[in-house]
């Protein structure tokens, strides 16, 4: 994520880092997962007040050793949610009252009540569970109408969910491993879709040669502006 004073904040295998605008010279400022050397950080995003939320994952994607952290400064890194297998997509409703978070290892998108003033979460509940035949829930974003767009790893699709968890639309993507979604363009009215080719066999790549590509879809709705890290 961008930082308000320039450069970026990121989660890495080595820990949490500040990275300059040239994407060089990362400065590791926190290593909260030293007891789990096989862990790495994965997805991260800022709420509308500029707090950085970032989750970790077991690199083998088996053990629930990952956690979700809230970062408000280099000396203020707080573990909020433990027992995560594969930490993934994050997002907030337009009114900042609900936070969404994905644990791909459990195949679930969770919803929480969110206090934008304090950055606290409460009332954890299942928002959506992806049928294994449809892949695994991966990255997500929330549009300006409060609907949630989720990517499917090994699912060849993205899904739009209503705020009550109902599936209201699916869009097929010509590759299996769809990793994340984000709105962009001058009017934030284009949905950018990232994909991966990691671990795919030669035969699989022949079936889906566009794997690893970036796709753009006009989905008829706009996204919300992203807030940079304010810490």
Secondary structure, 3 states (H helix, E strand, C coil): CEECCCCEEEECCCCEEEECCCCCCCEEEECCCCCCCCEEEEEEEECCCCCEEEEEEECCCCCCCEEEEEEEECCEEEEEEEEECEEEEEEECCCCCEEEEEECCCCEEEEEEEECCCCEEEEEEEEEECCHHHCEEEEEEEECCCCEEEEEECCCEEEEECCCCCEEEEEECCCCCEEEEEEECCCCCEEEEEECCCCCCHHHHHHCCCCCCEEEECCCCCECCCCCECC
